[in-house]
Each structure stands twice: as structure tokens, then as C-alpha cells.
Amino acid sequence: MANMLQLRTWINHSTPEIWRRLVLDPRLTLGQLHSALQCAYEWQNCHLHQFRGKSGTRYASPLPADPDFMEGAIRETSVQLFEVFDKPGAKLVYDYDFGDGWQVIIEFEKPVDSETAEYCGESFIVAGRGLITNRERTVMCSDGKRSAPPDDCGGIHTYNELVALGGDDSIERTPSRRLPAHFREHLQWLGIGWRPAYLDIATMNQMLSKIRVLKKFKPL
């Protein structure tokens, strides 16, 4: 499968911007894109999510405990990527955790030939072939910046303020008593190993390699 979709995704209102560039097989479903985004942004898939199109169309996954959640929505596992990302510039919004209110903007940049594509930080070309097809890879992160906010950290505005307070290096100190209590608690919770500028694309791609095209959707 040489023709792939190159999507640029970013967390809305993140400052500095937190973003990922993903190369995906167009036969994958929106449900699988959800899995890829959870991996790309290091989230734990422990909250509700949905996709929204420009026209107001919603795509979601049914909830046995809340059947009303699917009212007016299309089942995300029934829609393949090429159906919604049909031309460069096409966009979706991915909503995750309606409490913290994360919004990931997804934009179709261009189709790419995975046999010749270059990937940031690593060589994925072996014997003239791109590993994304040579190993039947269906999704890969080719570039990106910054670690993603962890689940339940309070939303993007709280996270931006925490980054401004803590800086891009690990938190190596006990948060100042002069900070508001909720900021001290968040910084202590994030811990000394928190590195907001760090991104490990190689490890992310190892996890993304588990995603496969569903047999029932194999033909394009």
C-alpha cells in the first residue's frame, strides 16, 4: 500500500504548540484513528471521545451505559479515513475528555508515497523500500513536537500555565509556596520526571505498529 494519508494534528490552544504528523493507511477507520491519537498523545483512553466534521457531523463509539450519546452520530468504526479525508485541507476535530475538554485538530495535508517518504529522526528505508509498507505498517508518526498533557491534568489552559511555571526542563524542585495551591498540587502530581519538551517518536511508532487494517475493510 503505497498511497497514504499525511495528517497534521495539534492540540488546540496549546502554547507552545503540541503537534504530531501521522502517515496512515486510508483504509483505517475513524475508530482506529482514535486509537492512533491516544497513542500519539500518550493518553490512556479513559474518557469519552468523538470526532466532529465541519458540517456538524458527529462520529462516535456506542456506550452501553449511555445510549443517548450516539443520538445523531455515525458509528466511527464504520467510516474509513479516505471517506472523510477526501482532499487536502479536509479537517476533523477530535474531542477527548469532555471534562478537561481536549480538542485535537486533524488536517489532511497531502497524499504520500510511503515507499519514498522520509521520516524524522530515523531511517525507515530498507533495500529501497519504506518500512511502513515493507512491514505492513499502517500508521506511523513522522514528526512532532513536545510531550502531550497527561490525562486529568485540568485542561489545556491549566497545562499551558503549568508549562510556563515549570519551564521545559524536569521539575527538580519543590513548587514554591508562593504559587496558588492548585498549581502547587498539579506540579507535585506531575513529578520531577515531567519533561514537557520531550517526545520519543521511536517508542511511539513501536506502539502504533500494532494497528492493522481490518479484514472486512481490506479492499479500497
Salt bridges, closest charged atoms under 4 A:
GLU17 OE1 - ARG8 NH2 2.70
ASP25 OD2 - ARG27 NH2 2.78
GLU42 OE2 - ARG20 NH2 3.41
GLU76 OE1 - HIS49 NE2 2.92
ASP95 OD2 - ARG52 NE 2.50
ASP97 OD2 - HIS47 NE2 3.52
GLU109 OE1 - ARG21 NE 2.66
GLU115 OE2 - ARG129 NH2 3.71
ASP152 OD1 - HIS47 NE2 2.81
ASP168 OD1 - ARG146 NH2 2.76
